[in-house]
C-alpha cells in the first residue's frame, strides 16, 4: 500500500499526466548502507502503461522524480516523460517519443533525433531504477537478448543464478541478470519469477522490494559471486609476472626526495623489491632479466590517491592510472577488509589500501556509515573497534556533535590513529585545528571557516552552495585568512583539497562535458560519456560567473596553503584514476610547481602515512611500486595520463590492456 503522506505529495506534483498511485502499487525501499533513505513506487494501468515515483535523501542531496512510460509491443519505450529534480536538485524535464522509426528526445542536457531501423530501447538521462528492469524485460524478448540503445550503444542481457527469498508476501524466486555494453562493467538487475523488478544497486545504495529488505545481504552476495568470476579472470589474464629480475634500462628516474629527474638510469626489480638503481653504463642487467626499454620515458614511484571509497571494480582504473596506493575514507568495514585481502592476494586487480574508519552522528544528514555515535562511550567503542581491525585513521563527518570531537581526537590519538574529516556543523576549521585534528578533508571546509557566525548548518548541502556563492568574494590576502593559513602551517595540519570535485560542482553545466573529463570523454563507454553531461550544482540566475570565480578562488587558496608550507595530499573522491590525473593537473593550474605536485603524489603522502620506509620513492630496498610514463610529467603534468607500464609489488600491468577490459580506449 502507498503511505498516506506519499499520496498527499503526489497529489501536489505539477505533472498532470501522472495520477495518484493505485492501491496495488509496488513499493521499493532505497537503502543506503542498510538504512532506509527513500523509496520507489511503481504502478501500471496495463502491461504497456507504467508509472513510478522515486526519491531518496543522501545528506540533503538525492533525486525526486516522477515518470510515465508507454511501451511498444516489443517492450521498448514508445513514449517517456520524467519530471522532478536530480541528485543535486537541478530541475528535470525529460521527454521521449518514437513515431514509426523516428525517435526524438529532449532533456536538460540533450536534444536529439534518430531514425532507428529496428527495435531500440531509450535510456533516460535521469533514470529511475524501474527503467533498468524494463530494459531487462525488453532484452529477454529480443533476438539473442540484444538491443540497440538510444541515444547510442547496444546492450546484451545475460541470465545468471536464481535464489529463493522470503519476505512479507511469502517466498519468491529471484534471478540475477547482467546488462552489458553500456558502462565500464556489467550492470546487475534482479527480477522476480514474474520478471518484475526486485532489486538493483550495491551495499552503498540499494533499491529492493519493500518487505524484503532483510534479503539484501543475500542479493548482494549473489551479485558479488557473479562479479568475482569476471574479476578473477581479469586478475589472471592481466597480471604479468617474470620469474627472474626485471631491468628497466635507459630510463629517466624521478627522484622524489629532490624533486628532480635523473637521466639514463637502470632500475632492477628482484621479486617485489627494488634491488639496484644507477647509471645504465655502470652495471649490467642480471642474467635472465626481463629487459624493459625506458628510453624517452620517466620512471616514478607509484601514485597515492589519498581520498577514495573503493569498490571491487575501481581498482582496475586506479592501476591503469598508475595509482598503486589508496586511502579509503569511508566504506563498509566487512566488504573493505575482504576487498583488501583480495587485492593483496592478487585475485582482484587493485592497489594497496590504507584504512580510515568513518563515523558520524545520527540524524537526517548522517553520512553513509553504520557507525553513528551520540555518546562518548559509543565514540570510544567505535575507535577501539577500528583500531583493533588495523585501521590507522578516523574520519569524522558533518553531523558529529561538537562536544564529541575532543573525545574522538583523544580516543584516536590514544590508539595511535590519525584524525581527520569534515568540519562538524556548528564548528569552524580553526576550532578543529586547535583541538588537535591531524587533517581536514575538502577545500570548501577551509572557506566555511570564515562564515561560522552566519553559515552553521553545514551538514546540509549548504556546505557546497554557500561556498559557490561566496568564495569569490573572500579576500584571500586579508588578515583573517593569513592568520588561519599560518595556524594550519604551525600545526602542520594536512589538507586534502579534492579540488576536482568542486571543479565539477561549480563549473560543470548541463549538456557540456565536465571540464575535468574533456581530455578523456571520447575514450569512454557510451553511458559514461553521457554521464559527463549531467552538470554540477544548480546555478541561480545571474550567478554563472560567480560560481566559476569561486572555483578559481579555491585554486588560489590551495596555492596559498602550499606557499605557507601546509602539507597537502592528493585525493579524488570521484571517478577512479581519471579524476586523480585531473587533481594533479589542477594543482599545477593553481601554480604549484610540477616537481612539488609529483612529490605530493608520492613520497610526501608516504611520509604522512608513515610508509616512506618502504614506499614513495625509487630507491634500493623499497617495494617495487613503480610507473613508467611515456613522457615527462616534470615538464608537462598532462603526461601523467600516458602511463605505459605499472609495477605493483613486483607484478606488471599494462594500462592499455586494463582499459580495454572495461571498454575504455587506451
URFENBEL-V756677 format. One record per residue. N is the residue number from 1. PHI is phi in degrees with one decimal (999 if undefined). Layout:
((N | PHI) (N | PHI))
This chain:
((1 | 999) (2 | -82.3) (3 | -58.3) (4 | -56.3) (5 | -62.5) (6 | -63.1) (7 | -60.8) (8 | -64.3) (9 | -61.5) (10 | -65.8) (11 | -65.9) (12 | -92.7) (13 | -66.0) (14 | -73.6) (15 | -80.5) (16 | -70.7) (17 | -74.1) (18 | -105.6) (19 | -77.3) (20 | -64.2) (21 | -56.5) (22 | -78.3) (23 | -59.8) (24 | -94.5) (25 | -60.5) (26 | -104.1) (27 | -107.3) (28 | -121.7) (29 | -87.2) (30 | -98.9) (31 | -109.0) (32 | -118.1) (33 | 50.1) (34 | 87.5) (35 | -94.7) (36 | -71.0) (37 | -122.9) (38 | 169.3) (39 | -159.7) (40 | -115.8) (41 | -118.7) (42 | -123.1) (43 | -149.9) (44 | -148.4) (45 | -76.2) (46 | -156.2) (47 | -64.7) (48 | -104.0) (49 | -116.8) (50 | -117.7) (51 | -131.8) (52 | -160.1) (53 | -122.2) (54 | -152.0) (55 | -157.4) (56 | -157.2) (57 | -112.4) (58 | -116.0) (59 | 57.0) (60 | 90.8) (61 | -100.9) (62 | 127.4) (63 | -79.7) (64 | -143.0) (65 | -127.6) (66 | -129.9) (67 | -134.7) (68 | -131.8) (69 | -124.0) (70 | -106.6) (71 | -98.6) (72 | -75.9) (73 | -63.6) (74 | -91.6) (75 | 88.3) (76 | -90.7) (77 | -66.4) (78 | -97.1) (79 | -155.3) (80 | -145.8) (81 | -139.9) (82 | -129.1) (83 | -133.1) (84 | 133.2) (85 | -135.0) (86 | -89.2) (87 | -56.8) (88 | -95.8) (89 | 75.5) (90 | -73.6) (91 | -66.2) (92 | -119.6) (93 | -146.9) (94 | -115.1) (95 | -140.7) (96 | -135.1) (97 | -138.9) (98 | -123.2) (99 | -117.3) (100 | 65.9) (101 | -101.7) (102 | -96.3) (103 | -103.4) (104 | -136.0) (105 | -148.2) (106 | -141.3) (107 | -154.8) (108 | -64.3) (109 | -111.5) (110 | -140.6) (111 | -147.2) (112 | -144.2) (113 | -146.7) (114 | -157.4) (115 | -90.7) (116 | -104.5) (117 | -70.2) (118 | -147.2) (119 | -57.9) (120 | -147.8) (121 | -106.3) (122 | -79.4) (123 | -98.8) (124 | -64.2) (125 | -69.9) (126 | -109.6) (127 | -92.7) (128 | -88.4) (129 | -55.8) (130 | -53.1) (131 | -65.3) (132 | -67.1) (133 | -68.5) (134 | -65.2) (135 | -63.4) (136 | -61.6) (137 | -64.0) (138 | -66.4) (139 | -66.6) (140 | -60.2) (141 | -87.4) (142 | -79.8) (143 | -57.5) (144 | 58.8) (145 | 55.0) (146 | -129.2) (147 | -146.5) (148 | -68.2) (149 | -115.6) (150 | -101.5) (151 | -70.9) (152 | -157.5) (153 | 109.5) (154 | -143.8) (155 | -112.3) (156 | -134.0) (157 | -109.3) (158 | -124.8) (159 | -88.1) (160 | -116.1) (161 | -86.3) (162 | -112.8) (163 | -140.0) (164 | -82.8) (165 | -134.6) (166 | -120.9) (167 | -155.4) (168 | -60.3) (169 | -105.6) (170 | 95.0) (171 | -83.6) (172 | -130.7) (173 | -116.3) (174 | -116.1) (175 | -128.9) (176 | -89.7) (177 | -121.7) (178 | -115.4) (179 | -105.9) (180 | -111.4) (181 | 104.9) (182 | -111.9) (183 | -114.0) (184 | -61.9) (185 | -135.4) (186 | -59.9) (187 | -93.3) (188 | -90.4) (189 | -141.0) (190 | -113.2) (191 | -114.3) (192 | -88.1) (193 | -67.0) (194 | -100.4) (195 | 61.1) (196 | -89.2) (197 | -59.5) (198 | -117.7) (199 | -163.1) (200 | -158.6) (201 | 115.9) (202 | -149.3) (203 | -64.9) (204 | -70.4) (205 | -141.2) (206 | -128.4) (207 | -111.4) (208 | -145.3) (209 | -52.5) (210 | -61.9) (211 | 92.3) (212 | -125.2) (213 | -57.9) (214 | -67.3) (215 | -88.9) (216 | -54.3) (217 | -58.6) (218 | -66.5) (219 | -67.0) (220 | -61.9) (221 | -64.7) (222 | -59.5) (223 | -64.6) (224 | -64.6) (225 | -62.5) (226 | -66.9) (227 | -68.6) (228 | -65.4) (229 | -63.2) (230 | -62.8) (231 | -68.5) (232 | -65.1) (233 | -63.0) (234 | -58.5) (235 | -61.0) (236 | -69.2) (237 | -81.8) (238 | -106.1) (239 | -96.7) (240 | -114.3) (241 | -123.0) (242 | -126.0) (243 | -66.8) (244 | -95.1) (245 | -74.2) (246 | -119.6) (247 | -120.1) (248 | -96.2) (249 | -110.5) (250 | 61.7) (251 | -99.0) (252 | -85.9) (253 | -104.2) (254 | -80.2) (255 | -85.6) (256 | -70.2) (257 | -70.2) (258 | -94.1) (259 | 73.7) (260 | -125.4) (261 | -94.8) (262 | -115.2) (263 | -79.4) (264 | 49.5) (265 | -110.0) (266 | -114.2) (267 | -120.6) (268 | -110.7) (269 | -111.4) (270 | -122.2) (271 | 66.4) (272 | -110.0) (273 | -124.8) (274 | -82.1) (275 | -103.4) (276 | -157.9) (277 | -143.2) (278 | 177.5) (279 | -57.8) (280 | -55.7) (281 | -76.4) (282 | -87.6) (283 | -155.0) (284 | -102.0) (285 | -66.3) (286 | -60.7) (287 | -57.0) (288 | 78.2) (289 | -70.3) (290 | -78.7) (291 | -93.5) (292 | -113.3) (293 | -72.9) (294 | -110.5) (295 | -60.3) (296 | 77.9) (297 | -122.7) (298 | -119.7) (299 | -102.9) (300 | -125.2) (301 | -62.5) (302 | -58.2) (303 | -83.4) (304 | -114.7) (305 | -95.5) (306 | -93.9) (307 | -151.3) (308 | -133.9) (309 | -130.7) (310 | -78.7) (311 | -111.4) (312 | -57.9) (313 | -92.4) (314 | -77.8) (315 | -60.7) (316 | -65.7) (317 | -72.4) (318 | -67.8) (319 | -61.6) (320 | -61.7) (321 | -90.7) (322 | 86.6) (323 | -86.4) (324 | -107.7) (325 | -141.0) (326 | -129.9) (327 | -113.7) (328 | -85.2) (329 | -101.6) (330 | 178.0) (331 | -167.0) (332 | -68.1) (333 | -59.9) (334 | -62.4) (335 | -65.1) (336 | -66.2) (337 | -63.8) (338 | -66.2) (339 | -64.2) (340 | -63.3) (341 | -61.8) (342 | -69.7) (343 | -58.4) (344 | -66.9) (345 | -80.1) (346 | 83.5) (347 | -89.5) (348 | -136.7) (349 | -73.2) (350 | 172.8) (351 | -84.8) (352 | -70.1) (353 | -131.1) (354 | -99.4) (355 | -103.8) (356 | -117.6) (357 | -86.1) (358 | -107.5) (359 | -146.3) (360 | -146.2) (361 | -92.7) (362 | -67.8) (363 | 146.9) (364 | -67.0) (365 | -113.4) (366 | -60.7) (367 | -71.8) (368 | -76.8) (369 | -153.5) (370 | -86.4) (371 | -96.6) (372 | -111.8) (373 | -119.0) (374 | -133.5) (375 | -135.6) (376 | -62.8) (377 | -64.6) (378 | -65.9) (379 | -60.9) (380 | -63.2) (381 | -63.8) (382 | -66.8) (383 | -61.0) (384 | -64.3) (385 | -63.6) (386 | -61.4) (387 | -62.1) (388 | -64.5) (389 | -86.1) (390 | 96.7) (391 | -70.1) (392 | -116.8) (393 | -153.9) (394 | -116.4) (395 | -113.2) (396 | -93.8) (397 | -123.8) (398 | -74.5) (399 | -98.5) (400 | -63.6) (401 | -63.7) (402 | -54.0) (403 | -69.4) (404 | -89.7) (405 | -60.7) (406 | -60.6) (407 | -67.4) (408 | -60.7) (409 | -64.3) (410 | -63.6) (411 | -65.3) (412 | -67.6) (413 | -64.0) (414 | -64.3) (415 | -98.5) (416 | 79.0) (417 | -98.1) (418 | -74.2) (419 | -128.8) (420 | -153.3) (421 | 144.6) (422 | -70.1) (423 | -83.8) (424 | -56.6) (425 | -55.2) (426 | 71.8) (427 | -126.0) (428 | -117.1) (429 | -61.1) (430 | -60.6) (431 | -61.4) (432 | -65.2) (433 | -63.3) (434 | -66.2) (435 | -75.1) (436 | 111.2) (437 | -63.0) (438 | -83.8) (439 | -161.0) (440 | -127.5) (441 | -90.8) (442 | 78.3) (443 | -66.2) (444 | -60.7) (445 | -64.5) (446 | -71.6) (447 | -67.6) (448 | -61.0) (449 | -54.7) (450 | -92.6) (451 | -126.5) (452 | -60.4) (453 | -74.6) (454 | -115.9) (455 | -119.5) (456 | -111.3) (457 | -84.7) (458 | -83.3) (459 | -77.6) (460 | -94.9) (461 | -62.1) (462 | -56.3) (463 | -66.6) (464 | -97.8) (465 | -67.4) (466 | -64.9) (467 | -71.4) (468 | -60.3) (469 | -78.9) (470 | -114.8) (471 | -61.1) (472 | -62.6) (473 | -91.9) (474 | -80.4) (475 | -77.7) (476 | -72.8) (477 | -97.6) (478 | -71.0) (479 | -62.8) (480 | -59.8) (481 | -68.4) (482 | -62.8) (483 | -66.3) (484 | -67.1) (485 | -62.5) (486 | -65.3) (487 | -61.0) (488 | -59.7) (489 | -67.1) (490 | -62.5) (491 | -87.8) (492 | 50.6) (493 | -75.5) (494 | -73.0) (495 | -119.9) (496 | -111.6) (497 | -71.9) (498 | 44.6) (499 | -69.0) (500 | -60.9) (501 | -62.7) (502 | -78.9) (503 | -58.5) (504 | -73.8) (505 | -63.7) (506 | -90.5) (507 | -114.2) (508 | -72.0) (509 | -128.6) (510 | -54.0) (511 | 87.0) (512 | -118.4) (513 | -60.8) (514 | -48.2) (515 | -58.9) (516 | -76.4) (517 | -116.0) (518 | -62.0) (519 | -73.5) (520 | -126.5) (521 | -56.4) (522 | -66.5) (523 | -86.5) (524 | -89.2) (525 | -57.1) (526 | -60.3) (527 | -70.6) (528 | -70.1) (529 | -55.3) (530 | -64.4) (531 | -62.8) (532 | -69.9) (533 | -92.8) (534 | -73.1) (535 | 80.9) (536 | -108.5) (537 | -62.9) (538 | -59.7) (539 | -105.9) (540 | -60.6) (541 | -55.9) (542 | 82.8) (543 | -109.2) (544 | -56.4) (545 | -67.6) (546 | -61.0) (547 | -62.5) (548 | -66.1) (549 | -65.3) (550 | -66.3) (551 | -66.6) (552 | -62.9) (553 | -62.8) (554 | -64.2) (555 | -64.1) (556 | -64.6) (557 | -62.4) (558 | -60.7) (559 | -65.1) (560 | -62.6) (561 | -60.9) (562 | -60.2) (563 | -60.9) (564 | -84.3) (565 | 86.0) (566 | -75.6) (567 | -64.5) (568 | -116.1) (569 | -126.7) (570 | -99.6) (571 | -135.3) (572 | -109.5) (573 | 57.5) (574 | -155.9) (575 | -54.6) (576 | -57.5) (577 | 77.4) (578 | -65.8) (579 | -69.4) (580 | -66.0) (581 | -59.5) (582 | -67.5) (583 | -57.6) (584 | -66.4) (585 | -61.0) (586 | -67.8) (587 | -62.1) (588 | -66.2) (589 | -60.7) (590 | -71.5) (591 | 109.9) (592 | -77.4) (593 | -59.2) (594 | -54.4) (595 | -60.1) (596 | -68.0) (597 | -62.4) (598 | -66.1) (599 | -67.7) (600 | -57.2) (601 | -77.7) (602 | -131.2) (603 | -65.8) (604 | -65.1) (605 | -63.8) (606 | -61.9) (607 | -67.4) (608 | -60.3) (609 | -91.6) (610 | 57.3) (611 | -119.6) (612 | -72.4) (613 | -67.4) (614 | -123.1) (615 | -141.3) (616 | 102.6) (617 | -151.8) (618 | -90.3) (619 | -146.7) (620 | -58.9) (621 | 94.8) (622 | -80.4) (623 | -62.8) (624 | -84.7) (625 | -112.1) (626 | -141.2) (627 | -133.1) (628 | -107.2) (629 | -109.8) (630 | -82.4) (631 | 155.2) (632 | -139.2) (633 | -65.5) (634 | -65.8) (635 | -99.2) (636 | -132.0) (637 | -62.3) (638 | -61.0) (639 | -66.1) (640 | -65.4) (641 | -80.2) (642 | -105.5) (643 | -73.8) (644 | -105.0) (645 | -151.6) (646 | -124.2) (647 | -117.7) (648 | -127.2) (649 | 55.2) (650 | 89.3) (651 | -89.1) (652 | -107.2) (653 | -135.7) (654 | -104.1) (655 | -52.5) (656 | -59.4) (657 | -68.3) (658 | -61.1) (659 | -68.7) (660 | -59.7) (661 | -62.4) (662 | -108.4) (663 | 79.1) (664 | -104.1) (665 | -72.7) (666 | -63.4))
